[in-house]
Amino acid sequence: MEANKKPRDAVLLGMGLDNKDGHKRITTAEKFAIMGGSQETHEKMTETVLKTFEDMGKKGKSLESIEPDELKDIIEKNTPK
């Protein structure tokens, strides 16, 4: 990193759009927020994000330092089928 360059702040945001039961679901942590979705969708998004952060940690990466393409690959790997 360049001497004068500040590290960027980063947060993952997940939004589920399939909620038909009227419940408001919000899950937050230091580096992510997941909002909306049916119970099933919200749980899958939460699982995906938690596994993604776990994998990034194993690789010694942070949300601020990981390249977008690598993050995309990790998210896709951790998305339940």
PDB file of N, CA, C and O in Angstrom:
ATOM      1  N   MET A   1       0.842  -1.174   0.000  1.00  0.00           N
ATOM      2  CA  MET A   1       0.000   0.000   0.000  1.00  0.00           C
ATOM      3  C   MET A   1       0.886   1.234   0.000  1.00  0.00           C
ATOM      4  O   MET A   1       1.894   1.286   0.704  1.00  0.00           O
ATOM      5  N   GLU A   2       0.507   2.216  -0.784  1.00  0.00           N
ATOM      6  CA  GLU A   2       1.272   3.460  -0.842  1.00  0.00           C
ATOM      7  C   GLU A   2       1.257   4.137   0.525  1.00  0.00           C
ATOM      8  O   GLU A   2       0.300   4.002   1.288  1.00  0.00           O
ATOM      9  N   ALA A   3       2.319   4.859   0.820  1.00  0.00           N
ATOM     10  CA  ALA A   3       2.466   5.489   2.128  1.00  0.00           C
ATOM     11  C   ALA A   3       1.332   6.463   2.436  1.00  0.00           C
ATOM     12  O   ALA A   3       0.884   6.524   3.581  1.00  0.00           O
ATOM     13  N   ASN A   4       0.858   7.218   1.464  1.00  0.00           N
ATOM     14  CA  ASN A   4      -0.175   8.224   1.704  1.00  0.00           C
ATOM     15  C   ASN A   4      -1.591   7.707   1.464  1.00  0.00           C
ATOM     16  O   ASN A   4      -2.554   8.451   1.648  1.00  0.00           O
ATOM     17  N   LYS A   5      -1.729   6.480   1.067  1.00  0.00           N
ATOM     18  CA  LYS A   5      -3.040   5.945   0.745  1.00  0.00           C
ATOM     19  C   LYS A   5      -3.657   5.297   1.974  1.00  0.00           C
ATOM     20  O   LYS A   5      -3.045   4.426   2.593  1.00  0.00           O
ATOM     21  N   LYS A   6      -4.883   5.723   2.336  1.00  0.00           N
ATOM     22  CA  LYS A   6      -5.595   5.151   3.472  1.00  0.00           C
ATOM     23  C   LYS A   6      -6.249   3.840   3.050  1.00  0.00           C
ATOM     24  O   LYS A   6      -6.673   3.701   1.903  1.00  0.00           O
ATOM     25  N   PRO A   7      -6.334   2.868   3.974  1.00  0.00           N
ATOM     26  CA  PRO A   7      -7.074   1.658   3.635  1.00  0.00           C
ATOM     27  C   PRO A   7      -8.552   1.997   3.468  1.00  0.00           C
ATOM     28  O   PRO A   7      -9.088   2.845   4.181  1.00  0.00           O
ATOM     29  N   ARG A   8      -9.193   1.339   2.538  1.00  0.00           N
ATOM     30  CA  ARG A   8     -10.606   1.632   2.300  1.00  0.00           C
ATOM     31  C   ARG A   8     -11.466   0.908   3.333  1.00  0.00           C
ATOM     32  O   ARG A   8     -11.109  -0.171   3.807  1.00  0.00           O
ATOM     33  N   ASP A   9     -12.580   1.500   3.670  1.00  0.00           N
ATOM     34  CA  ASP A   9     -13.560   0.836   4.519  1.00  0.00           C
ATOM     35  C   ASP A   9     -14.419  -0.034   3.617  1.00  0.00           C
ATOM     36  O   ASP A   9     -14.696   0.337   2.476  1.00  0.00           O
ATOM     37  N   ALA A  10     -14.837  -1.175   4.113  1.00  0.00           N
ATOM     38  CA  ALA A  10     -15.646  -2.076   3.305  1.00  0.00           C
ATOM     39  C   ALA A  10     -16.655  -2.802   4.172  1.00  0.00           C
ATOM     40  O   ALA A  10     -16.367  -3.180   5.308  1.00  0.00           O
ATOM     41  N   VAL A  11     -17.840  -2.990   3.619  1.00  0.00           N
ATOM     42  CA  VAL A  11     -18.914  -3.722   4.271  1.00  0.00           C
ATOM     43  C   VAL A  11     -19.666  -4.476   3.190  1.00  0.00           C
ATOM     44  O   VAL A  11     -19.901  -3.934   2.110  1.00  0.00           O
ATOM     45  N   LEU A  12     -20.050  -5.727   3.464  1.00  0.00           N
ATOM     46  CA  LEU A  12     -20.903  -6.472   2.546  1.00  0.00           C
ATOM     47  C   LEU A  12     -22.356  -6.213   2.917  1.00  0.00           C
ATOM     48  O   LEU A  12     -22.708  -6.179   4.096  1.00  0.00           O
ATOM     49  N   LEU A  13     -23.191  -6.032   1.913  1.00  0.00           N
ATOM     50  CA  LEU A  13     -24.611  -5.808   2.117  1.00  0.00           C
ATOM     51  C   LEU A  13     -25.379  -6.839   1.310  1.00  0.00           C
ATOM     52  O   LEU A  13     -25.177  -6.965   0.102  1.00  0.00           O
ATOM     53  N   GLY A  14     -26.255  -7.575   1.973  1.00  0.00           N
ATOM     54  CA  GLY A  14     -27.106  -8.544   1.298  1.00  0.00           C
ATOM     55  C   GLY A  14     -28.549  -8.147   1.463  1.00  0.00           C
ATOM     56  O   GLY A  14     -28.975  -7.753   2.548  1.00  0.00           O
ATOM     57  N   MET A  15     -29.311  -8.252   0.378  1.00  0.00           N
ATOM     58  CA  MET A  15     -30.711  -7.859   0.431  1.00  0.00           C
ATOM     59  C   MET A  15     -31.570  -8.943  -0.210  1.00  0.00           C
ATOM     60  O   MET A  15     -31.411  -9.252  -1.390  1.00  0.00           O
ATOM     61  N   GLY A  16     -32.470  -9.510   0.562  1.00  0.00           N
ATOM     62  CA  GLY A  16     -33.395 -10.516   0.054  1.00  0.00           C
ATOM     63  C   GLY A  16     -34.690  -9.847  -0.365  1.00  0.00           C
ATOM     64  O   GLY A  16     -35.223  -9.005   0.357  1.00  0.00           O
ATOM     65  N   LEU A  17     -35.189 -10.218  -1.519  1.00  0.00           N
ATOM     66  CA  LEU A  17     -36.376  -9.552  -2.057  1.00  0.00           C
ATOM     67  C   LEU A  17     -37.592 -10.469  -2.146  1.00  0.00           C
ATOM     68  O   LEU A  17     -38.602 -10.097  -2.744  1.00  0.00           O
ATOM     69  N   ASP A  18     -37.508 -11.658  -1.561  1.00  0.00           N
ATOM     70  CA  ASP A  18     -38.605 -12.615  -1.720  1.00  0.00           C
ATOM     71  C   ASP A  18     -39.478 -12.765  -0.475  1.00  0.00           C
ATOM     72  O   ASP A  18     -40.106 -13.807  -0.291  1.00  0.00           O
ATOM     73  N   ASN A  19     -39.528 -11.762   0.369  1.00  0.00           N
ATOM     74  CA  ASN A  19     -40.295 -11.847   1.608  1.00  0.00           C
ATOM     75  C   ASN A  19     -41.775 -11.579   1.343  1.00  0.00           C
ATOM     76  O   ASN A  19     -42.153 -10.497   0.895  1.00  0.00           O
ATOM     77  N   LYS A  20     -42.597 -12.579   1.628  1.00  0.00           N
ATOM     78  CA  LYS A  20     -44.044 -12.417   1.456  1.00  0.00           C
ATOM     79  C   LYS A  20     -44.799 -12.597   2.779  1.00  0.00           C
ATOM     80  O   LYS A  20     -46.026 -12.501   2.810  1.00  0.00           O
ATOM     81  N   ASP A  21     -44.070 -12.858   3.867  1.00  0.00           N
ATOM     82  CA  ASP A  21     -44.744 -13.121   5.145  1.00  0.00           C
ATOM     83  C   ASP A  21     -44.820 -11.898   6.054  1.00  0.00           C
ATOM     84  O   ASP A  21     -45.388 -11.975   7.144  1.00  0.00           O
ATOM     85  N   GLY A  22     -44.259 -10.779   5.624  1.00  0.00           N
ATOM     86  CA  GLY A  22     -44.355  -9.552   6.403  1.00  0.00           C
ATOM     87  C   GLY A  22     -43.325  -9.394   7.510  1.00  0.00           C
ATOM     88  O   GLY A  22     -43.272  -8.339   8.142  1.00  0.00           O
ATOM     89  N   HIS A  23     -42.504 -10.409   7.765  1.00  0.00           N
ATOM     90  CA  HIS A  23     -41.475 -10.304   8.803  1.00  0.00           C
ATOM     91  C   HIS A  23     -40.325  -9.435   8.304  1.00  0.00           C
ATOM     92  O   HIS A  23     -39.966  -9.465   7.127  1.00  0.00           O
ATOM     93  N   LYS A  24     -39.760  -8.665   9.223  1.00  0.00           N
ATOM     94  CA  LYS A  24     -38.587  -7.847   8.915  1.00  0.00           C
ATOM     95  C   LYS A  24     -37.379  -8.541   9.503  1.00  0.00           C
ATOM     96  O   LYS A  24     -37.226  -8.635  10.721  1.00  0.00           O
ATOM     97  N   ARG A  25     -36.521  -9.026   8.618  1.00  0.00           N
ATOM     98  CA  ARG A  25     -35.327  -9.755   9.062  1.00  0.00           C
ATOM     99  C   ARG A  25     -34.090  -8.904   8.807  1.00  0.00           C
ATOM    100  O   ARG A  25     -33.863  -8.427   7.695  1.00  0.00           O
ATOM    101  N   ILE A  26     -33.298  -8.724   9.855  1.00  0.00           N
ATOM    102  CA  ILE A  26     -32.051  -7.964   9.749  1.00  0.00           C
ATOM    103  C   ILE A  26     -30.999  -8.691  10.570  1.00  0.00           C
ATOM    104  O   ILE A  26     -31.210  -8.993  11.745  1.00  0.00           O
ATOM    105  N   THR A  27     -29.869  -8.968   9.944  1.00  0.00           N
ATOM    106  CA  THR A  27     -28.725  -9.557  10.636  1.00  0.00           C
ATOM    107  C   THR A  27     -27.530  -8.663  10.354  1.00  0.00           C
ATOM    108  O   THR A  27     -27.212  -8.389   9.197  1.00  0.00           O
ATOM    109  N   THR A  28     -26.868  -8.208  11.410  1.00  0.00           N
ATOM    110  CA  THR A  28     -25.718  -7.328  11.220  1.00  0.00           C
ATOM    111  C   THR A  28     -24.528  -7.820  12.026  1.00  0.00           C
ATOM    112  O   THR A  28     -24.669  -8.502  13.041  1.00  0.00           O
ATOM    113  N   ALA A  29     -23.372  -7.455  11.546  1.00  0.00           N
ATOM    114  CA  ALA A  29     -22.114  -7.688  12.240  1.00  0.00           C
ATOM    115  C   ALA A  29     -21.198  -6.524  11.878  1.00  0.00           C
ATOM    116  O   ALA A  29     -21.619  -5.588  11.198  1.00  0.00           O
ATOM    117  N   GLU A  30     -19.982  -6.579  12.319  1.00  0.00           N
ATOM    118  CA  GLU A  30     -19.056  -5.468  12.091  1.00  0.00           C
ATOM    119  C   GLU A  30     -18.858  -5.180  10.610  1.00  0.00           C
ATOM    120  O   GLU A  30     -18.777  -4.016  10.217  1.00  0.00           O
ATOM    121  N   LYS A  31     -18.780  -6.214   9.785  1.00  0.00           N
ATOM    122  CA  LYS A  31     -18.438  -6.025   8.370  1.00  0.00           C
ATOM    123  C   LYS A  31     -19.525  -6.453   7.395  1.00  0.00           C
ATOM    124  O   LYS A  31     -19.273  -6.524   6.192  1.00  0.00           O
ATOM    125  N   PHE A  32     -20.741  -6.743   7.891  1.00  0.00           N
ATOM    126  CA  PHE A  32     -21.817  -7.079   6.964  1.00  0.00           C
ATOM    127  C   PHE A  32     -23.184  -6.770   7.548  1.00  0.00           C
ATOM    128  O   PHE A  32     -23.360  -6.671   8.763  1.00  0.00           O
ATOM    129  N   ALA A  33     -24.152  -6.620   6.643  1.00  0.00           N
ATOM    130  CA  ALA A  33     -25.557  -6.456   7.007  1.00  0.00           C
ATOM    131  C   ALA A  33     -26.387  -7.212   5.983  1.00  0.00           C
ATOM    132  O   ALA A  33     -26.167  -7.103   4.776  1.00  0.00           O
ATOM    133  N   ILE A  34     -27.343  -7.979   6.484  1.00  0.00           N
ATOM    134  CA  ILE A  34     -28.253  -8.721   5.619  1.00  0.00           C
ATOM    135  C   ILE A  34     -29.662  -8.302   6.005  1.00  0.00           C
ATOM    136  O   ILE A  34     -30.034  -8.325   7.178  1.00  0.00           O
ATOM    137  N   MET A  35     -30.435  -7.919   5.000  1.00  0.00           N
ATOM    138  CA  MET A  35     -31.780  -7.422   5.253  1.00  0.00           C
ATOM    139  C   MET A  35     -32.775  -8.110   4.340  1.00  0.00           C
ATOM    140  O   MET A  35     -32.489  -8.394   3.177  1.00  0.00           O
ATOM    141  N   GLY A  36     -33.950  -8.370   4.893  1.00  0.00           N
ATOM    142  CA  GLY A  36     -35.060  -8.873   4.099  1.00  0.00           C
ATOM    143  C   GLY A  36     -34.956 -10.342   3.758  1.00  0.00           C
ATOM    144  O   GLY A  36     -34.152 -11.090   4.313  1.00  0.00           O
ATOM    145  N   GLY A  37     -35.804 -10.718   2.826  1.00  0.00           N
ATOM    146  CA  GLY A  37     -35.850 -12.092   2.358  1.00  0.00           C
ATOM    147  C   GLY A  37     -36.761 -12.961   3.206  1.00  0.00           C
ATOM    148  O   GLY A  37     -37.075 -12.633   4.350  1.00  0.00           O
ATOM    149  N   SER A  38     -37.175 -14.066   2.627  1.00  0.00           N
ATOM    150  CA  SER A  38     -37.917 -15.067   3.387  1.00  0.00           C
ATOM    151  C   SER A  38     -36.972 -15.641   4.438  1.00  0.00           C
ATOM    152  O   SER A  38     -35.769 -15.381   4.413  1.00  0.00           O
ATOM    153  N   GLN A  39     -37.525 -16.421   5.357  1.00  0.00           N
ATOM    154  CA  GLN A  39     -36.671 -17.029   6.382  1.00  0.00           C
ATOM    155  C   GLN A  39     -35.579 -17.865   5.735  1.00  0.00           C
ATOM    156  O   GLN A  39     -34.416 -17.788   6.132  1.00  0.00           O
ATOM    157  N   GLU A  40     -35.950 -18.666   4.732  1.00  0.00           N
ATOM    158  CA  GLU A  40     -34.977 -19.532   4.059  1.00  0.00           C
ATOM    159  C   GLU A  40     -33.895 -18.716   3.352  1.00  0.00           C
ATOM    160  O   GLU A  40     -32.708 -19.020   3.474  1.00  0.00           O
ATOM    161  N   THR A  41     -34.294 -17.696   2.625  1.00  0.00           N
ATOM    162  CA  THR A  41     -33.333 -16.861   1.904  1.00  0.00           C
ATOM    163  C   THR A  41     -32.403 -16.145   2.865  1.00  0.00           C
ATOM    164  O   THR A  41     -31.192 -16.100   2.648  1.00  0.00           O
ATOM    165  N   HIS A  42     -32.965 -15.587   3.927  1.00  0.00           N
ATOM    166  CA  HIS A  42     -32.161 -14.850   4.906  1.00  0.00           C
ATOM    167  C   HIS A  42     -31.126 -15.775   5.552  1.00  0.00           C
ATOM    168  O   HIS A  42     -29.970 -15.391   5.728  1.00  0.00           O
ATOM    169  N   GLU A  43     -31.541 -16.984   5.901  1.00  0.00           N
ATOM    170  CA  GLU A  43     -30.611 -17.945   6.500  1.00  0.00           C
ATOM    171  C   GLU A  43     -29.507 -18.328   5.521  1.00  0.00           C
ATOM    172  O   GLU A  43     -28.347 -18.443   5.915  1.00  0.00           O
ATOM    173  N   LYS A  44     -29.852 -18.527   4.250  1.00  0.00           N
ATOM    174  CA  LYS A  44     -28.842 -18.873   3.248  1.00  0.00           C
ATOM    175  C   LYS A  44     -27.860 -17.731   3.035  1.00  0.00           C
ATOM    176  O   LYS A  44     -26.657 -17.963   2.906  1.00  0.00           O
ATOM    177  N   MET A  45     -28.362 -16.493   2.997  1.00  0.00           N
ATOM    178  CA  MET A  45     -27.461 -15.351   2.829  1.00  0.00           C
ATOM    179  C   MET A  45     -26.523 -15.229   4.023  1.00  0.00           C
ATOM    180  O   MET A  45     -25.330 -14.977   3.853  1.00  0.00           O
ATOM    181  N   THR A  46     -27.056 -15.407   5.231  1.00  0.00           N
ATOM    182  CA  THR A  46     -26.234 -15.313   6.432  1.00  0.00           C
ATOM    183  C   THR A  46     -25.162 -16.398   6.428  1.00  0.00           C
ATOM    184  O   THR A  46     -23.998 -16.120   6.718  1.00  0.00           O
ATOM    185  N   GLU A  47     -25.542 -17.617   6.104  1.00  0.00           N
ATOM    186  CA  GLU A  47     -24.583 -18.724   6.035  1.00  0.00           C
ATOM    187  C   GLU A  47     -23.489 -18.430   5.006  1.00  0.00           C
ATOM    188  O   GLU A  47     -22.308 -18.664   5.261  1.00  0.00           O
ATOM    189  N   THR A  48     -23.888 -17.924   3.859  1.00  0.00           N
ATOM    190  CA  THR A  48     -22.926 -17.606   2.799  1.00  0.00           C
ATOM    191  C   THR A  48     -21.910 -16.576   3.273  1.00  0.00           C
ATOM    192  O   THR A  48     -20.709 -16.747   3.066  1.00  0.00           O
ATOM    193  N   VAL A  49     -22.379 -15.520   3.900  1.00  0.00           N
ATOM    194  CA  VAL A  49     -21.485 -14.445   4.343  1.00  0.00           C
ATOM    195  C   VAL A  49     -20.552 -14.937   5.450  1.00  0.00           C
ATOM    196  O   VAL A  49     -19.362 -14.621   5.442  1.00  0.00           O
ATOM    197  N   LEU A  50     -21.080 -15.704   6.396  1.00  0.00           N
ATOM    198  CA  LEU A  50     -20.224 -16.206   7.480  1.00  0.00           C
ATOM    199  C   LEU A  50     -19.132 -17.124   6.941  1.00  0.00           C
ATOM    200  O   LEU A  50     -17.977 -17.020   7.353  1.00  0.00           O
ATOM    201  N   LYS A  51     -19.486 -18.019   6.024  1.00  0.00           N
ATOM    202  CA  LYS A  51     -18.486 -18.903   5.424  1.00  0.00           C
ATOM    203  C   LYS A  51     -17.492 -18.118   4.578  1.00  0.00           C
ATOM    204  O   LYS A  51     -16.312 -18.466   4.527  1.00  0.00           O
ATOM    205  N   THR A  52     -17.953 -17.070   3.918  1.00  0.00           N
ATOM    206  CA  THR A  52     -17.068 -16.233   3.108  1.00  0.00           C
ATOM    207  C   THR A  52     -16.019 -15.566   3.979  1.00  0.00           C
ATOM    208  O   THR A  52     -14.838 -15.563   3.635  1.00  0.00           O
ATOM    209  N   PHE A  53     -16.441 -14.999   5.110  1.00  0.00           N
ATOM    210  CA  PHE A  53     -15.471 -14.363   6.010  1.00  0.00           C
ATOM    211  C   PHE A  53     -14.518 -15.395   6.605  1.00  0.00           C
ATOM    212  O   PHE A  53     -13.338 -15.110   6.807  1.00  0.00           O
ATOM    213  N   GLU A  54     -15.023 -16.583   6.884  1.00  0.00           N
ATOM    214  CA  GLU A  54     -14.157 -17.653   7.398  1.00  0.00           C
ATOM    215  C   GLU A  54     -13.090 -18.011   6.370  1.00  0.00           C
ATOM    216  O   GLU A  54     -11.916 -18.138   6.716  1.00  0.00           O
ATOM    217  N   ASP A  55     -13.485 -18.174   5.117  1.00  0.00           N
ATOM    218  CA  ASP A  55     -12.518 -18.502   4.061  1.00  0.00           C
ATOM    219  C   ASP A  55     -11.511 -17.381   3.838  1.00  0.00           C
ATOM    220  O   ASP A  55     -10.327 -17.643   3.625  1.00  0.00           O
ATOM    221  N   MET A  56     -11.973 -16.132   3.887  1.00  0.00           N
ATOM    222  CA  MET A  56     -11.045 -15.009   3.729  1.00  0.00           C
ATOM    223  C   MET A  56     -10.017 -15.020   4.852  1.00  0.00           C
ATOM    224  O   MET A  56      -8.834 -14.781   4.611  1.00  0.00           O
ATOM    225  N   GLY A  57     -10.460 -15.297   6.082  1.00  0.00           N
ATOM    226  CA  GLY A  57      -9.548 -15.355   7.218  1.00  0.00           C
ATOM    227  C   GLY A  57      -8.503 -16.440   7.053  1.00  0.00           C
ATOM    228  O   GLY A  57      -7.332 -16.241   7.378  1.00  0.00           O
ATOM    229  N   LYS A  58      -8.932 -17.604   6.542  1.00  0.00           N
ATOM    230  CA  LYS A  58      -7.980 -18.696   6.316  1.00  0.00           C
ATOM    231  C   LYS A  58      -6.921 -18.308   5.293  1.00  0.00           C
ATOM    232  O   LYS A  58      -5.794 -18.800   5.340  1.00  0.00           O
ATOM    233  N   LYS A  59      -7.288 -17.421   4.366  1.00  0.00           N
ATOM    234  CA  LYS A  59      -6.356 -16.975   3.333  1.00  0.00           C
ATOM    235  C   LYS A  59      -5.572 -15.735   3.773  1.00  0.00           C
ATOM    236  O   LYS A  59      -4.735 -15.226   3.028  1.00  0.00           O
ATOM    237  N   GLY A  60      -5.852 -15.256   4.990  1.00  0.00           N
ATOM    238  CA  GLY A  60      -5.165 -14.067   5.481  1.00  0.00           C
ATOM    239  C   GLY A  60      -5.628 -12.789   4.800  1.00  0.00           C
ATOM    240  O   GLY A  60      -4.880 -11.814   4.725  1.00  0.00           O
ATOM    241  N   LYS A  61      -6.852 -12.793   4.308  1.00  0.00           N
ATOM    242  CA  LYS A  61      -7.387 -11.626   3.594  1.00  0.00           C
ATOM    243  C   LYS A  61      -8.464 -10.965   4.437  1.00  0.00           C
ATOM    244  O   LYS A  61      -9.095 -11.596   5.285  1.00  0.00           O
ATOM    245  N   SER A  62      -8.656  -9.690   4.184  1.00  0.00           N
ATOM    246  CA  SER A  62      -9.741  -8.952   4.823  1.00  0.00           C
ATOM    247  C   SER A  62     -10.634  -8.394   3.720  1.00  0.00           C
ATOM    248  O   SER A  62     -10.257  -8.386   2.548  1.00  0.00           O
ATOM    249  N   LEU A  63     -11.795  -7.938   4.099  1.00  0.00           N
ATOM    250  CA  LEU A  63     -12.712  -7.351   3.131  1.00  0.00           C
ATOM    251  C   LEU A  63     -12.083  -6.120   2.472  1.00  0.00           C
ATOM    252  O   LEU A  63     -12.353  -5.819   1.309  1.00  0.00           O
ATOM    253  N   GLU A  64     -11.252  -5.424   3.224  1.00  0.00           N
ATOM    254  CA  GLU A  64     -10.600  -4.226   2.682  1.00  0.00           C
ATOM    255  C   GLU A  64      -9.491  -4.552   1.700  1.00  0.00           C
ATOM    256  O   GLU A  64      -9.172  -3.741   0.830  1.00  0.00           O
ATOM    257  N   SER A  65      -8.900  -5.731   1.830  1.00  0.00           N
ATOM    258  CA  SER A  65      -7.730  -6.038   1.005  1.00  0.00           C
ATOM    259  C   SER A  65      -7.989  -7.014  -0.136  1.00  0.00           C
ATOM    260  O   SER A  65      -7.173  -7.111  -1.052  1.00  0.00           O
ATOM    261  N   ILE A  66      -9.094  -7.732  -0.102  1.00  0.00           N
ATOM    262  CA  ILE A  66      -9.336  -8.757  -1.110  1.00  0.00           C
ATOM    263  C   ILE A  66      -9.749  -8.119  -2.441  1.00  0.00           C
ATOM    264  O   ILE A  66     -10.440  -7.101  -2.474  1.00  0.00           O
ATOM    265  N   GLU A  67      -9.314  -8.734  -3.515  1.00  0.00           N
ATOM    266  CA  GLU A  67      -9.687  -8.255  -4.840  1.00  0.00           C
ATOM    267  C   GLU A  67     -11.142  -8.645  -5.132  1.00  0.00           C
ATOM    268  O   GLU A  67     -11.582  -9.723  -4.731  1.00  0.00           O
ATOM    269  N   PRO A  68     -11.877  -7.794  -5.814  1.00  0.00           N
ATOM    270  CA  PRO A  68     -13.291  -8.078  -6.087  1.00  0.00           C
ATOM    271  C   PRO A  68     -13.536  -9.432  -6.765  1.00  0.00           C
ATOM    272  O   PRO A  68     -14.486 -10.130  -6.408  1.00  0.00           O
ATOM    273  N   ASP A  69     -12.713  -9.808  -7.716  1.00  0.00           N
ATOM    274  CA  ASP A  69     -12.911 -11.095  -8.398  1.00  0.00           C
ATOM    275  C   ASP A  69     -12.705 -12.270  -7.447  1.00  0.00           C
ATOM    276  O   ASP A  69     -13.429 -13.263  -7.524  1.00  0.00           O
ATOM    277  N   GLU A  70     -11.729 -12.167  -6.557  1.00  0.00           N
ATOM    278  CA  GLU A  70     -11.489 -13.238  -5.595  1.00  0.00           C
ATOM    279  C   GLU A  70     -12.657 -13.328  -4.611  1.00  0.00           C
ATOM    280  O   GLU A  70     -13.088 -14.426  -4.259  1.00  0.00           O
ATOM    281  N   LEU A  71     -13.169 -12.181  -4.167  1.00  0.00           N
ATOM    282  CA  LEU A  71     -14.321 -12.158  -3.269  1.00  0.00           C
ATOM    283  C   LEU A  71     -15.529 -12.796  -3.951  1.00  0.00           C
ATOM    284  O   LEU A  71     -16.241 -13.589  -3.334  1.00  0.00           O
ATOM    285  N   LYS A  72     -15.761 -12.461  -5.196  1.00  0.00           N
ATOM    286  CA  LYS A  72     -16.869 -13.038  -5.959  1.00  0.00           C
ATOM    287  C   LYS A  72     -16.753 -14.555  -6.003  1.00  0.00           C
ATOM    288  O   LYS A  72     -17.740 -15.261  -5.800  1.00  0.00           O
ATOM    289  N   ASP A  73     -15.554 -15.056  -6.267  1.00  0.00           N
ATOM    290  CA  ASP A  73     -15.333 -16.498  -6.332  1.00  0.00           C
ATOM    291  C   ASP A  73     -15.611 -17.181  -4.984  1.00  0.00           C
ATOM    292  O   ASP A  73     -16.205 -18.258  -4.940  1.00  0.00           O
ATOM    293  N   ILE A  74     -15.183 -16.552  -3.899  1.00  0.00           N
ATOM    294  CA  ILE A  74     -15.399 -17.119  -2.569  1.00  0.00           C
ATOM    295  C   ILE A  74     -16.887 -17.123  -2.229  1.00  0.00           C
ATOM    296  O   ILE A  74     -17.400 -18.099  -1.681  1.00  0.00           O
ATOM    297  N   ILE A  75     -17.577 -16.032  -2.556  1.00  0.00           N
ATOM    298  CA  ILE A  75     -19.021 -15.969  -2.296  1.00  0.00           C
ATOM    299  C   ILE A  75     -19.745 -17.047  -3.096  1.00  0.00           C
ATOM    300  O   ILE A  75     -20.606 -17.746  -2.562  1.00  0.00           O
ATOM    301  N   GLU A  76     -19.401 -17.183  -4.363  1.00  0.00           N
ATOM    302  CA  GLU A  76     -20.050 -18.208  -5.192  1.00  0.00           C
ATOM    303  C   GLU A  76     -19.796 -19.615  -4.645  1.00  0.00           C
ATOM    304  O   GLU A  76     -20.693 -20.458  -4.646  1.00  0.00           O
ATOM    305  N   LYS A  77     -18.571 -19.860  -4.179  1.00  0.00           N
ATOM    306  CA  LYS A  77     -18.223 -21.167  -3.609  1.00  0.00           C
ATOM    307  C   LYS A  77     -19.058 -21.473  -2.372  1.00  0.00           C
ATOM    308  O   LYS A  77     -19.426 -22.622  -2.131  1.00  0.00           O
ATOM    309  N   ASN A  78     -19.352 -20.443  -1.592  1.00  0.00           N
ATOM    310  CA  ASN A  78     -20.048 -20.622  -0.322  1.00  0.00           C
ATOM    311  C   ASN A  78     -21.566 -20.460  -0.394  1.00  0.00           C
ATOM    312  O   ASN A  78     -22.248 -20.613   0.619  1.00  0.00           O
ATOM    313  N   THR A  79     -22.094 -20.157  -1.553  1.00  0.00           N
ATOM    314  CA  THR A  79     -23.533 -20.000  -1.708  1.00  0.00           C
ATOM    315  C   THR A  79     -24.203 -21.374  -1.772  1.00  0.00           C
ATOM    316  O   THR A  79     -23.873 -22.173  -2.649  1.00  0.00           O
ATOM    317  N   PRO A  80     -25.137 -21.665  -0.858  1.00  0.00           N
ATOM    318  CA  PRO A  80     -25.814 -22.968  -0.905  1.00  0.00           C
ATOM    319  C   PRO A  80     -26.557 -23.142  -2.228  1.00  0.00           C
ATOM    320  O   PRO A  80     -27.132 -22.198  -2.770  1.00  0.00           O
ATOM    321  N   LYS A  81     -26.527 -24.355  -2.720  1.00  0.00           N
ATOM    322  CA  LYS A  81     -27.194 -24.647  -4.005  1.00  0.00           C
ATOM    323  C   LYS A  81     -28.646 -24.937  -3.785  1.00  0.00           C
ATOM    324  O   LYS A  81     -29.373 -25.204  -4.742  1.00  0.00           O
TER     325      LYS A  81
END
